[in-house]
Amino acid sequence: MSYSSLDELLNEGVRGRRVLVRSDLNVPLEGDLPTLRVTDDGRIRASLPVLRKLTEAGAAVIVMAHLGRPKGAPEEKYSLKPAVDRLSELAGFDVAFAEDVTGDSARERAQALSEGSVLVLENVRFDPRETSKDDAERASFADELVQLTGENGAYVDDAFGAVHRKHASVYDVASRLPAYQGDLVKAEVDVLQRLTTDPERPFVVVLGGSKVSDKLAVIENLLGTADRLLIGGGMVFTFLAAQGHQVGSSLLEEDQLDTVRGYLARAREAGTEFVLPTDIVVAEKFAPDAGHEIRPADAMESGEFGSSGLGLDIGPDSGAAFAREIGQARTVFWNGPMGVFEFDAFAAGTKAVAQALAEATAAGALTVVGGGDSAAAVRGLGFDESSFSHISTGGGASLEYLEGKELPGLTALQR
């Protein structure tokens, strides 16, 4: 694929032009209305370099973004205002906020926008046309967004986390303005191409998170590509059950057991080895202060909590084993925590993986943290982002790329 780059746009000149930028400001919030606050500003900080480049070059920048999953209408809990407030704190340029998407506030503020300033529109998903399956509805919304740029506008997609969506602000706008790939999207694509096109070996993939069904297509596509697949998190209990082990009250997707058995049977022939935990932290309930004990992975119900026990983390032996595998790798991709890292008692497995990735990075390996909960975990556990080769902002988009799917937002940017 070939794309027009942000540097090409800057070389053409942007001073005095309005540039429409799709950024990723979909950040977690906490608190009560009306005082919600951002708890992880990683995506906001990642969006800043492109905005700075454009403002320093004299562009008037109009930012489109979404937050959460509103149902096509304004909902205060999904307003971008807390994210914009944080962006304003971090930015070295003026940031204004439109109280609607393409209404009076957006039009008036866009018209008044000066060189070197930024206007952020309200959540694009407040308009039902943004996510519509109807091409004509999305097109009408895209036309309104493009009109905000006036004459000689341009479009930059810097939101890799949304490129797997055929949405108006990602897909349709790109066909109506000269379209360019933002630096963040370029970095994501470059890294993912390195993972999928002749990665330096050994290539180790660490997968966690709650549901194996969320990762099935990734596993399917990585069989024969990855040398080892390390499985943790809630999804591991479907693997253990597929091997005939009892898993107590742990998360289990029974409808995926046959699929997982198929993967386990095919793996060795494909040249990929599954590495599963040998011990599990089993708790009496899902709570930060729950009583817990370490049990063998093949005997989870033999302990104090019996069949009511709930697996909430991989055990220390497994954490050490995973770390050894990561330490021997030259390329590592990690998506999904090893346990309920938000609770201190069940964060050790995730921390062991993060520490191992940091050490592998220092030893020269390519280490990629695959967005979402994994990115939040490394920041929440106190790791510096520079400890890893790349922390993805992509989440679902990264997974779909690894699944081999076509991503509409990237297709729309092709020359």
Secondary structure, DSSP 8 states (H G I E B T S, - for coil): --B-BHHHHHHH--TT-EEEEE------EES-TT--EES--HHHHHHHHHHHHHHHTT-EEEEE---S---SS--GGG-SHHHHHHHHHH-SS-EEE-SSSSSHHHHHHHHH--TT-EEE-S-GGGSTTTT-S-HHHHHHHHHHHHHTT-TT-EEEE--GGGTTS--IIIIIGGGTS-EEE-HHHHHHHHHHHHHHSS--SSEEEEE-SS-GGGTHHHHHHHBTTBSEEEE-STTHHHHHHHTT---TTS---GGGHHHHHHHHHHHHHHT-EEE--SEEEEESSSSTT--EEEEETT-GGGSTTGGG-EEEEE-HHHHHHHHHHHHT-SEEEEES-SS-TTSGGG-HHHHHHHHHHHHHHHTT-EEEE-SHHHHHHHHHTT--GGGSSEE-S-THHHHHHHTT---HHHHHHB-
